[in-house]
Amino acid sequence: MSTDTHPVDAPRQPPVGRLSYEEFLDWCDEDTLAEWVEGEVFVASPASLPHQTLVRFLTALLSTVAEQDDLGLVIPAPFQMRLHDPPRGREPDVFFVARAHLDRLRHTYLDGPADLVVEITSPESFARDRGAKFVEYERAGIPEYWLLDPDRRQAEFYQLDDAGRYRLVPADARGVYQSRVLPRLRLPVAWLWQEPLPTLLDALRALALL
């Protein structure tokens, strides 16, 4: 008696040994979520549905805000952001590149820091997003960094101060966060944990952007 089996594809394993960034880009396809840290490759765990739903909502909202004033381009993962000091190839969940910095865009990566980075934490990424990436993004001079934790329903918004250090910028008394990089974006933080998330049209109407 024969039994048909349908094996589940195993997660793609990183190559053995150290790679240059160019070799990493040749290896990493568009379906692989991976990061490059000084020659080593780290493959991320698959994202959850709530994670991806929030990425989709933020990408649509930020893109619309940016496009209305021709401010720049919003790009979701998977797309690399290459940092040079120290050498890193990070893959933020969502990032925004201002019009003045669009010349940093290459075919498969951003060659330099973005202007706003959003990381949506998971149990697997929590320590990295709050630790190594926080330090790297601050050092790279990324003006605005959002750390969103759906499990804890906690949002932290950081903006660079005049000394080049991240300063935590809280929401106002009504629970609304004011972006500095996207000045017309006043984000009600409660939206991030709403089930279901607001539709893009409802969000734009609420922000008086439509």
N, CA, C and O of each residue as an XYZ file, in Angstrom:
840
protein
N       0.849     -1.189      0.000
C       0.000      0.000      0.000
C       0.886      1.240      0.000
O       1.746      1.392      0.867
N       0.681      2.108     -0.950
C       1.510      3.307     -1.044
C       0.769      4.496     -0.471
O      -0.457      4.570     -0.548
N       1.507      5.415      0.100
C       0.940      6.629      0.683
C       1.606      7.838      0.060
O       2.829      7.975      0.098
N       0.798      8.714     -0.513
C       1.350      9.931     -1.095
C       1.688     10.906      0.020
O       0.907     11.101      0.950
N       2.825     11.497     -0.081
C       3.238     12.497      0.911
C       3.531     13.793      0.194
O       3.936     13.805     -0.969
N       3.321     14.881      0.905
C       3.567     16.210      0.358
C       4.485     16.951      1.313
O       4.009     17.683      2.181
N       5.775     16.778      1.174
C       6.706     17.386      2.114
C       6.611     18.905      2.081
O       6.439     19.521      1.029
N       6.729     19.485      3.273
C       6.754     20.934      3.401
C       8.177     21.427      3.169
O       9.133     20.881      3.720
N       8.303     22.453      2.358
C       9.629     22.985      2.091
C      10.270     23.482      3.374
O       9.652     24.223      4.138
N      11.509     23.074      3.608
C      12.238     23.536      4.783
C      12.718     24.967      4.554
O      12.943     25.374      3.414
N      12.875     25.730      5.635
C      13.402     27.089      5.469
C      14.750     27.065      4.770
O      15.568     26.177      5.009
N      14.972     28.026      3.922
C      16.228     28.078      3.187
C      17.381     28.321      4.152
O      17.332     29.231      4.979
N      18.408     27.506      4.037
C      19.534     27.610      4.947
C      20.580     28.584      4.409
O      20.817     28.630      3.202
N      21.208     29.364      5.294
C      22.245     30.295      4.831
C      23.477     29.541      4.362
O      23.739     28.434      4.833
N      24.227     30.112      3.455
C      25.439     29.449      2.973
C      26.489     29.361      4.084
O      26.505     30.158      5.022
N      27.346     28.383      3.942
C      28.421     28.183      4.913
C      29.555     29.156      4.611
O      29.904     29.372      3.451
N      30.122     29.735      5.651
C      31.255     30.633      5.469
C      30.822     32.081      5.326
O      29.634     32.398      5.268
N      31.820     32.948      5.272
C      31.564     34.377      5.180
C      31.409     34.799      3.724
O      32.092     34.285      2.838
N      30.499     35.746      3.493
C      30.231     36.242      2.150
C      30.461     37.743      2.083
O      30.252     38.460      3.062
N      30.891     38.207      0.923
C      30.858     39.644      0.677
C      29.401     40.061      0.514
O      28.531     39.209      0.330
N      29.128     41.352      0.579
C      27.741     41.795      0.412
C      27.223     41.462     -0.982
O      26.056     41.107     -1.149
N      28.084     41.576     -1.971
C      27.691     41.255     -3.338
C      27.350     39.763     -3.467
O      26.386     39.404     -4.143
N      28.139     38.894     -2.819
C      27.839     37.456     -2.844
C      26.522     37.172     -2.122
O      25.742     36.322     -2.551
N      26.282     37.882     -1.034
C      25.015     37.731     -0.311
C      23.831     38.103     -1.195
O      22.828     37.390     -1.216
N      23.934     39.207     -1.920
C      22.844     39.625     -2.801
C      22.598     38.606     -3.906
O      21.452     38.375     -4.292
N      23.674     37.987     -4.423
C      23.525     36.954     -5.453
C      22.801     35.727     -4.898
O      22.035     35.074     -5.606
N      23.054     35.421     -3.618
C      22.440     34.239     -3.004
C      20.996     34.502     -2.591
O      20.147     33.621     -2.730
N      20.707     35.695     -2.087
C      19.411     36.002     -1.476
C      18.387     36.344     -2.552
O      18.532     37.348     -3.249
N      17.347     35.511     -2.692
C      16.318     35.808     -3.681
C      15.198     36.617     -3.039
O      15.236     36.900     -1.841
N      14.193     36.991     -3.846
C      13.138     37.886     -3.373
C      12.195     37.226     -2.385
O      11.401     37.912     -1.741
N      12.264     35.906     -2.251
C      11.396     35.199     -1.316
C      12.085     34.891      0.013
O      11.468     34.319      0.912
N      13.359     35.267      0.141
C      14.119     34.937      1.333
C      14.319     36.185      2.186
O      14.894     37.174      1.731
N      13.835     36.128      3.434
C      14.049     37.218      4.374
C      15.338     36.935      5.125
O      15.394     36.048      5.977
N      16.363     37.694      4.802
C      17.662     37.450      5.412
C      18.401     38.768      5.579
O      18.112     39.751      4.896
N      19.361     38.773      6.502
C      20.186     39.954      6.737
C      21.656     39.553      6.734
O      22.011     38.407      7.010
N      22.492     40.523      6.417
C      23.937     40.310      6.288
C      24.642     41.163      7.330
O      24.468     42.381      7.363
N      25.439     40.524      8.184
C      26.121     41.235      9.266
C      27.597     40.885      9.224
O      28.014     39.823      9.686
N      28.384     41.799      8.659
C      29.845     41.638      8.588
C      30.242     40.273      8.047
O      31.104     39.597      8.608
N      29.603     39.873      6.947
C      29.979     38.634      6.278
C      29.149     37.424      6.636
O      29.201     36.413      5.936
N      28.374     37.503      7.725
C      27.528     36.381      8.128
C      26.098     36.622      7.689
O      25.632     37.760      7.631
N      25.405     35.525      7.378
C      24.028     35.599      6.896
C      23.091     35.048      7.965
O      23.331     33.980      8.528
N      22.018     35.795      8.235
C      21.026     35.375      9.215
C      19.652     35.371      8.534
O      19.195     36.390      8.016
N      19.010     34.201      8.547
C      17.707     34.045      7.910
C      16.618     34.241      8.956
O      16.665     33.645     10.032
N      15.636     35.083      8.632
C      14.558     35.387      9.569
C      13.490     34.299      9.544
O      13.327     33.588      8.552
N      12.767     34.187     10.654
C      11.639     33.260     10.721
C      10.484     33.791      9.875
O      10.385     34.999      9.658
N       9.610     32.907      9.396
C       8.453     33.372      8.622
C       7.590     34.330      9.429
O       7.409     34.148     10.633
N       7.059     35.345      8.766
C       6.237     36.346      9.437
C       4.822     35.820      9.648
O       4.328     35.001      8.873
N       4.173     36.307     10.715
C       2.800     35.915     11.010
C       1.822     36.749     10.182
O       2.194     37.773      9.609
N       0.574     36.299     10.128
C      -0.458     37.034      9.411
C      -0.693     38.423     10.024
O      -0.775     39.396      9.274
N      -0.806     38.559     11.370
C      -0.971     39.912     11.936
C       0.197     40.832     11.591
O      -0.002     42.018     11.327
N       1.399     40.296     11.593
C       2.585     41.073     11.224
C       2.456     41.588      9.803
O       2.662     42.775      9.551
N       2.122     40.715      8.883
C       2.024     41.099      7.480
C       0.857     42.050      7.221
O       0.946     42.931      6.366
N      -0.229     41.869      7.957
C      -1.371     42.760      7.812
C      -1.001     44.179      8.241
O      -1.392     45.154      7.599
N      -0.244     44.284      9.331
C       0.194     45.601      9.796
C       1.197     46.216      8.823
O       1.150     47.421      8.572
N       2.094     45.416      8.278
C       3.024     45.912      7.262
C       2.260     46.461      6.063
O       2.585     47.533      5.551
N       1.263     45.737      5.625
C       0.473     46.159      4.465
C      -0.248     47.479      4.741
O      -0.258     48.369      3.891
N      -0.846     47.607      5.916
C      -1.558     48.830      6.276
C      -0.605     50.022      6.336
O      -0.892     51.077      5.771
N       0.520     49.856      7.017
C       1.465     50.967      7.151
C       2.080     51.352      5.813
O       2.285     52.533      5.535
N       2.374     50.361      4.989
C       2.928     50.663      3.668
C       1.950     51.508      2.856
O       2.340     52.494      2.232
N       0.682     51.115      2.870
C      -0.329     51.861      2.115
C      -0.515     53.266      2.673
O      -0.585     54.234      1.915
N      -0.594     53.382      4.002
C      -0.820     54.689      4.622
C       0.368     55.616      4.406
O       0.191     56.754      3.970
N       1.572     55.146      4.703
C       2.756     55.995      4.550
C       2.990     56.356      3.089
O       3.387     57.479      2.776
N       2.740     55.397      2.195
C       2.926     55.679      0.770
C       1.996     56.791      0.306
O       2.412     57.686     -0.429
N       0.747     56.737      0.730
C      -0.217     57.752      0.316
C       0.165     59.120      0.850
O       0.104     60.112      0.124
N       0.561     59.177      2.120
C       0.987     60.453      2.709
C       2.199     60.997      1.965
O       2.248     62.185      1.646
N       3.175     60.142      1.687
C       4.388     60.589      0.995
C       4.103     61.044     -0.421
O       4.667     62.034     -0.888
N       3.224     60.319     -1.109
C       2.937     60.643     -2.509
C       2.152     61.945     -2.645
O       2.315     62.663     -3.632
N       1.306     62.257     -1.669
C       0.495     63.468     -1.772
C       1.353     64.728     -1.871
O       0.999     65.675     -2.574
N       2.473     64.732     -1.170
C       3.357     65.896     -1.191
C       4.657     65.629     -1.940
O       5.598     66.418     -1.860
N       4.707     64.498     -2.679
C       5.888     64.139     -3.462
C       7.146     64.154     -2.593
O       8.160     64.750     -2.954
N       7.057     63.482     -1.434
C       8.148     63.519     -0.453
C       9.198     62.446     -0.679
O      10.350     62.612     -0.277
N       8.813     61.341     -1.322
C       9.765     60.256     -1.497
C       9.048     58.941     -1.702
O       7.919     58.910     -2.192
N       9.709     57.839     -1.323
C       9.230     56.491     -1.645
C       9.200     55.622     -0.390
O      10.141     55.628      0.403
N       8.107     54.873     -0.220
C       7.971     53.912      0.879
C       8.144     52.507      0.316
O       7.530     52.156     -0.691
N       8.983     51.703      0.969
C       9.298     50.363      0.478
C       9.129     49.358      1.618
O       9.716     49.535      2.686
N       8.332     48.304      1.405
C       8.211     47.243      2.415
C       9.227     46.133      2.166
O       9.831     46.047      1.097
N       9.401     45.277      3.189
C      10.222     44.085      3.012
C       9.539     43.148      2.010
O       8.313     43.159      1.896
N      10.314     42.341      1.286
C      11.768     42.202      1.386
C      12.513     43.157      0.459
O      12.350     43.105     -0.760
N      13.330     44.029      1.045
C      14.220     44.901      0.281
C      15.324     45.338      1.228
O      15.061     45.780      2.347
N      16.559     45.211      0.769
C      17.710     45.437      1.618
C      18.014     46.931      1.828
O      17.808     47.762      0.944
N      18.507     47.228      3.027
C      19.075     48.537      3.329
C      20.526     48.306      3.771
O      20.784     47.714      4.818
N      21.454     48.781      2.960
C      22.869     48.548      3.251
C      23.442     49.703      4.072
O      23.383     50.864      3.664
N      23.996     49.360      5.237
C      24.678     50.328      6.086
C      26.174     50.029      6.034
O      26.578     48.872      5.923
N      26.983     51.067      6.114
C      28.422     50.891      5.881
C      29.278     50.947      7.146
O      30.409     50.463      7.128
N      28.783     51.515      8.230
C      29.613     51.677      9.426
C      28.781     51.396     10.677
O      28.104     52.284     11.193
N      28.839     50.132     11.166
C      29.573     48.971     10.653
C      28.836     48.337      9.475
O      27.669     48.650      9.239
N      29.506     47.447      8.731
C      28.892     46.848      7.540
C      27.688     45.979      7.886
O      27.806     44.994      8.615
N      26.549     46.352      7.361
C      25.309     45.625      7.638
C      24.428     45.634      6.395
O      24.437     46.591      5.622
N      23.673     44.566      6.214
C      22.615     44.538      5.218
C      21.330     44.184      5.935
O      21.019     43.007      6.120
N      20.585     45.195      6.339
C      19.359     44.989      7.105
C      18.143     44.988      6.177
O      18.194     45.493      5.055
N      17.063     44.411      6.672
C      15.838     44.314      5.883
C      14.658     44.760      6.753
O      13.929     43.924      7.287
N      14.473     46.075      6.895
C      13.381     46.572      7.735
C      12.022     46.137      7.207
O      11.871     45.818      6.027
N      11.043     46.129      8.092
C       9.694     45.764      7.668
C       9.134     46.796      6.693
O       8.512     46.437      5.694
N       9.356     48.069      6.983
C       8.943     49.164      6.097
C       9.966     50.279      6.245
O      10.432     50.549      7.352
N      10.321     50.930      5.141
C      11.138     52.140      5.296
C      10.762     53.176      4.253
O      10.201     52.862      3.203
N      11.090     54.431      4.577
C      10.800     55.570      3.718
C      12.108     56.236      3.327
O      12.979     56.467      4.166
N      12.234     56.543      2.030
C      13.405     57.246      1.511
C      12.941     58.605      0.988
O      12.102     58.677      0.091
N      13.487     59.674      1.549
C      13.114     61.016      1.128
C      13.595     61.287     -0.290
O      14.565     60.691     -0.759
N      12.902     62.195     -0.959
C      13.224     62.517     -2.353
C      14.693     62.898     -2.507
O      15.317     62.543     -3.507
N      15.244     63.603     -1.551
C      16.639     64.038     -1.644
C      17.618     62.875     -1.618
O      18.782     63.029     -1.989
N      17.145     61.697     -1.177
C      18.034     60.543     -1.043
C      17.674     59.388     -1.978
O      18.174     58.278     -1.797
N      16.828     59.625     -2.958
C      16.443     58.553     -3.879
C      17.619     58.058     -4.712
O      17.563     56.965     -5.275
N      18.685     58.855     -4.796
C      19.867     58.404     -5.534
C      20.580     57.252     -4.826
O      21.484     56.643     -5.398
N      20.187     56.951     -3.605
C      20.766     55.809     -2.881
C      20.156     54.481     -3.318
O      20.690     53.420     -2.995
N      19.069     54.525     -4.033
C      18.390     53.294     -4.423
C      19.129     52.583     -5.552
O      19.470     53.183     -6.572
N      19.365     51.298     -5.345
C      19.900     50.415     -6.370
C      18.816     49.401     -6.741
O      17.720     49.418     -6.181
N      19.132     48.530     -7.681
C      18.116     47.593     -8.185
C      17.589     46.671     -7.091
O      16.396     46.369     -7.069
N      18.455     46.216     -6.181
C      18.033     45.255     -5.164
C      18.275     45.731     -3.734
O      18.049     44.972     -2.791
N      18.727     46.968     -3.555
C      18.972     47.442     -2.186
C      19.074     48.963     -2.146
O      19.257     49.622     -3.169
N      18.951     49.495     -0.938
C      19.182     50.912     -0.679
C      20.606     51.045     -0.174
O      20.956     50.454      0.847
N      21.430     51.807     -0.869
C      22.839     51.933     -0.520
C      23.022     53.113      0.436
O      23.431     54.203      0.036
N      22.710     52.865      1.699
C      22.791     53.902      2.715
C      21.525     53.902      3.556
O      20.620     53.101      3.318
N      21.453     54.793      4.537
C      20.321     54.777      5.457
C      19.043     55.340      4.851
O      19.079     56.237      4.008
N      17.923     54.802      5.292
C      16.614     55.370      4.972
C      16.381     56.593      5.860
O      17.210     56.922      6.708
N      15.253     57.256      5.655
C      14.908     58.417      6.458
C      13.916     58.080      7.574
O      13.818     58.807      8.563
N      13.194     56.993      7.415
C      12.303     56.480      8.453
C      12.291     54.966      8.320
O      12.143     54.428      7.223
N      12.448     54.282      9.452
C      12.438     52.818      9.458
C      11.396     52.345     10.459
O      11.314     52.854     11.577
N      10.595     51.358     10.042
C       9.621     50.712     10.919
C      10.022     49.252     11.085
O      10.186     48.528     10.103
N      10.177     48.830     12.336
C      10.389     47.418     12.641
C       9.233     46.951     13.507
O       8.931     47.559     14.533
N       8.581     45.860     13.089
C       7.498     45.247     13.843
C       8.078     44.028     14.536
O       8.443     43.053     13.880
N       8.163     44.077     15.854
C       8.882     43.042     16.587
C       8.075     41.757     16.686
O       6.846     41.753     16.620
N       8.815     40.672     16.846
C       8.261     39.355     17.121
C       9.114     38.770     18.243
O      10.167     39.323     18.558
N       8.686     37.670     18.849
C       9.548     37.065     19.879
C      10.959     36.776     19.364
O      11.932     36.882     20.110
N      11.061     36.412     18.085
C      12.376     36.080     17.506
C      13.233     37.317     17.283
O      14.457     37.245     17.384
N      12.601     38.462     16.979
C      13.371     39.653     16.608
C      13.443     40.711     17.698
O      14.131     41.718     17.531
N      12.742     40.502     18.817
C      12.579     41.550     19.833
C      13.920     42.119     20.292
O      14.127     43.332     20.256
N      14.829     41.245     20.723
C      16.107     41.717     21.253
C      16.939     42.402     20.167
O      17.602     43.404     20.435
N      16.907     41.878     18.964
C      17.699     42.456     17.864
C      17.168     43.835     17.464
O      17.944     44.764     17.244
N      15.848     43.960     17.371
C      15.265     45.239     16.959
C      15.508     46.333     17.993
O      15.721     47.491     17.635
N      15.477     45.969     19.277
C      15.664     46.947     20.342
C      17.128     47.151     20.708
O      17.485     48.137     21.352
N      17.973     46.209     20.291
C      19.378     46.278     20.661
C      20.273     46.673     19.512
O      20.544     47.855     19.300
N      20.742     45.663     18.755
C      21.715     45.918     17.692
C      21.195     46.905     16.657
O      21.909     47.829     16.267
N      19.956     46.716     16.211
C      19.442     47.601     15.159
C      19.247     49.021     15.672
O      19.500     49.984     14.948
N      18.802     49.153     16.904
C      18.637     50.489     17.489
C      19.961     51.258     17.425
O      19.997     52.414     17.003
N      21.031     50.611     17.842
C      22.350     51.250     17.837
C      22.809     51.535     16.411
O      23.335     52.613     16.132
N      22.614     50.580     15.511
C      23.042     50.755     14.120
C      22.277     51.881     13.426
O      22.872     52.695     12.720
N      20.982     51.926     13.624
C      20.171     52.945     12.962
C      20.488     54.334     13.498
O      20.525     55.306     12.744
N      20.716     54.422     14.795
C      21.112     55.702     15.386
C      22.464     56.146     14.829
O      22.632     57.301     14.437
N      23.410     55.236     14.798
C      24.746     55.565     14.293
C      24.719     55.955     12.811
O      25.491     56.808     12.372
N      23.823     55.322     12.049
C      23.714     55.622     10.615
C      23.015     56.953     10.359
O      23.032     57.459      9.237
N      22.400     57.518     11.395
C      21.737     58.800     11.235
C      20.343     58.710     10.639
O      19.878     59.656     10.003
N      19.668     57.574     10.840
C      18.287     57.446     10.375
C      17.418     58.346     11.249
O      17.323     58.108     12.453
N      16.784     59.366     10.688
C      16.129     60.383     11.506
C      14.986     59.880     12.379
O      14.725     60.448     13.440
N      14.299     58.818     11.946
C      13.108     58.382     12.678
C      13.037     56.857     12.665
O      13.191     56.224     11.620
N      12.798     56.276     13.851
C      12.756     54.824     14.002
C      11.530     54.457     14.829
O      11.366     54.913     15.961
N      10.660     53.613     14.234
C       9.477     53.132     14.939
C       9.698     51.677     15.350
O      10.106     50.848     14.537
N       9.427     51.381     16.607
C       9.462     50.019     17.125
C       8.046     49.652     17.555
O       7.531     50.199     18.530
N       7.424     48.739     16.840
C       6.041     48.374     17.098
C       5.970     46.932     17.579
O       6.483     46.024     16.924
N       5.333     46.726     18.722
C       5.246     45.403     19.332
C       3.776     45.002     19.448
O       3.124     45.360     20.429
N       3.237     44.264     18.468
C       1.821     43.879     18.513
C       1.478     43.001     19.704
O       0.370     43.100     20.230
N       2.400     42.136     20.151
C       2.100     41.253     21.275
C       1.835     42.048     22.553
O       0.917     41.727     23.308
N       2.631     43.074     22.791
C       2.471     43.915     23.984
C       1.596     45.135     23.730
O       1.287     45.891     24.650
N       1.200     45.320     22.471
C       0.461     46.521     22.070
C       1.215     47.774     22.538
O       0.678     48.659     23.204
N       2.464     47.789     22.154
C       3.361     48.871     22.576
C       4.042     49.468     21.354
O       4.609     48.749     20.532
N       3.979     50.786     21.243
C       4.622     51.497     20.131
C       5.616     52.502     20.695
O       5.288     53.295     21.577
N       6.837     52.454     20.170
C       7.864     53.419     20.563
C       8.332     54.139     19.309
O       8.679     53.516     18.306
N       8.333     55.461     19.386
C       8.725     56.292     18.250
C       9.949     57.103     18.659
O       9.913     57.867     19.623
N      11.030     56.921     17.907
C      12.283     57.614     18.219
C      12.636     58.580     17.098
O      12.461     58.280     15.917
N      13.139     59.751     17.496
C      13.618     60.745     16.547
C      15.000     61.202     16.984
O      15.270     61.346     18.177
N      15.879     61.429     16.004
C      17.228     61.894     16.329
C      17.176     63.309     16.884
O      16.469     64.170     16.359
N      17.931     63.539     17.951
C      18.032     64.895     18.475
C      19.245     65.594     17.859
O      19.900     65.039     16.977
N      19.542     66.803     18.318
C      20.627     67.588     17.722
C      21.999     66.954     17.948
O      22.954     67.269     17.239
N      22.096     66.063     18.936
C      23.360     65.385     19.211
C      23.477     64.068     18.458
O      24.464     63.349     18.617
N      22.467     63.741     17.627
C      22.510     62.495     16.873
C      22.120     61.280     17.685
O      22.478     60.156     17.332
N      21.384     61.490     18.777
C      20.918     60.395     19.622
C      19.412     60.253     19.497
O      18.698     61.239     19.315
N      18.936     59.017     19.594
C      17.508     58.805     19.530
C      16.832     59.290     20.814
O      17.274     58.997     21.925
N      15.770     60.026     20.625
C      14.943     60.520     21.716
C      13.552     59.928     21.541
O      12.969     59.995     20.459
N      13.023     59.347     22.619
C      11.686     58.776     22.584
C      10.665     59.907     22.508
O      10.658     60.806     23.350
N       9.804     59.856     21.495
C       8.782     60.884     21.304
C       7.420     60.237     21.563
O       6.955     59.441     20.747
N       6.780     60.563     22.674
C       5.505     59.923     22.997
C       4.363     60.481     22.172
O       4.460     61.566     21.599
N       3.279     59.723     22.122
C       2.048     60.239     21.548
C       1.516     61.353     22.447
O       1.871     61.441     23.622
N       0.672     62.189     21.886
C       0.113     63.287     22.678
C      -1.003     62.776     23.594
O      -1.242     61.571     23.682
N      -1.676     63.693     24.265
C      -2.701     63.309     25.240
C      -3.851     62.547     24.609
O      -4.558     61.809     25.296
N      -4.046     62.718     23.306
C      -5.116     61.994     22.604
C      -4.621     60.684     22.008
O      -5.371     59.998     21.313
N      -3.365     60.327     22.272
C      -2.826     59.075     21.743
C      -2.408     59.158     20.299
O      -2.414     58.150     19.592
N      -2.038     60.365     19.839
C      -1.665     60.580     18.443
C      -0.171     60.888     18.354
O       0.341     61.746     19.074
N       0.519     60.177     17.459
C       1.950     60.414     17.235
C       2.142     61.305     16.012
O       1.543     61.078     14.961
N       2.995     62.330     16.168
C       3.309     63.246     15.079
C       4.672     62.896     14.486
O       5.698     63.028     15.154
N       4.677     62.452     13.242
C       5.935     62.154     12.564
C       6.654     63.449     12.215
O       6.018     64.451     11.887
N       7.972     63.425     12.285
C       8.759     64.579     11.857
C       9.150     64.449     10.391
O       9.194     65.444      9.669
N       9.432     63.233      9.952
C       9.869     63.012      8.577
C       8.700     63.169      7.596
O       8.877     63.654      6.479
N       7.505     62.754      8.031
C       6.291     62.918      7.229
C       5.365     63.865      7.995
O       4.499     63.408      8.742
N       5.534     65.159      7.822
C       4.875     66.140      8.696
C       3.351     66.071      8.715
O       2.742     66.462      9.711
N       2.724     65.593      7.659
C       1.261     65.542      7.626
C       0.703     64.269      8.264
O      -0.512     64.077      8.327
N       1.593     63.412      8.731
C       1.148     62.161      9.330
C       1.000     62.327     10.846
O       1.985     62.486     11.567
N      -0.246     62.287     11.308
C      -0.560     62.262     12.734
C      -1.277     60.932     12.988
O      -2.464     60.783     12.697
N      -0.538     59.984     13.529
C      -0.992     58.592     13.594
C      -1.633     58.279     14.947
O      -0.943     58.317     15.966
N      -2.928     57.972     14.985
C      -3.532     57.460     16.219
C      -2.958     56.076     16.540
O      -3.166     55.127     15.784
N      -2.253     55.962     17.638
C      -1.539     54.722     17.946
C      -2.503     53.551     18.111
O      -2.155     52.413     17.795
N      -3.706     53.820     18.602
C      -4.686     52.739     18.804
C      -5.028     52.028     17.506
O      -5.437     50.867     17.529
N      -4.867     52.706     16.372
C      -5.131     52.051     15.093
C      -4.269     50.805     14.908
O      -4.711     49.827     14.304
N      -3.046     50.836     15.424
C      -2.099     49.752     15.175
C      -2.550     48.429     15.776
O      -2.146     47.363     15.313
N      -3.392     48.497     16.813
C      -3.822     47.272     17.489
C      -5.304     46.979     17.224
O      -5.859     46.029     17.776
N      -5.929     47.782     16.393
C      -7.353     47.608     16.100
C      -7.569     46.340     15.289
O      -6.769     46.015     14.412
N      -8.650     45.625     15.582
C      -8.989     44.404     14.847
C     -10.421     44.510     14.329
O     -11.359     44.557     15.125
N     -10.602     44.547     13.029
C      -9.546     44.613     12.013
C      -8.933     46.013     11.949
O      -9.479     46.969     12.500
N      -7.806     46.113     11.275
C      -7.177     47.410     11.083
C      -8.088     48.315     10.252
O      -8.905     47.819      9.476
N      -7.960     49.625     10.403
C      -8.772     50.524      9.565
C      -8.482     50.290      8.088
O      -7.375     49.905      7.711
N      -9.483     50.528      7.267
C      -9.212     50.529      5.837
C      -8.408     51.785      5.505
O      -8.420     52.760      6.256
N      -7.718     51.745      4.381
C      -6.934     52.918      3.986
C      -7.841     54.129      3.792
O      -7.490     55.236      4.200
N      -9.003     53.929      3.173
C      -9.907     55.049      2.936
C     -10.392     55.656      4.245
O     -10.436     56.879      4.382
N     -10.757     54.811      5.210
C     -11.207     55.324      6.508
C     -10.080     56.082      7.210
O     -10.311     57.126      7.819
N      -8.862     55.548      7.121
C      -7.730     56.210      7.765
C      -7.462     57.570      7.137
O      -7.220     58.542      7.852
N      -7.501     57.651      5.828
C      -7.236     58.922      5.143
C      -8.336     59.940      5.448
O      -8.049     61.126      5.614
N      -9.582     59.491      5.524
C     -10.662     60.408      5.885
C     -10.470     60.934      7.296
O     -10.646     62.125      7.549
N     -10.107     60.043      8.221
C      -9.914     60.457      9.609
C      -8.766     61.445      9.762
O      -8.782     62.287     10.660
N      -7.784     61.346      8.898
C      -6.629     62.241      8.954
C      -6.835     63.487      8.082
O      -5.940     64.321      7.943
N      -8.025     63.591      7.503
C      -8.347     64.734      6.618
C      -7.375     64.810      5.454
O      -6.981     65.898      5.033
N      -6.986     63.641      4.931
C      -6.076     63.568      3.789
C      -6.805     63.138      2.519
O      -6.181     62.909      1.483
N      -8.115     63.032      2.608
C      -8.890     62.589      1.456
C     -10.106     63.482      1.291
O     -10.899     63.281      0.372
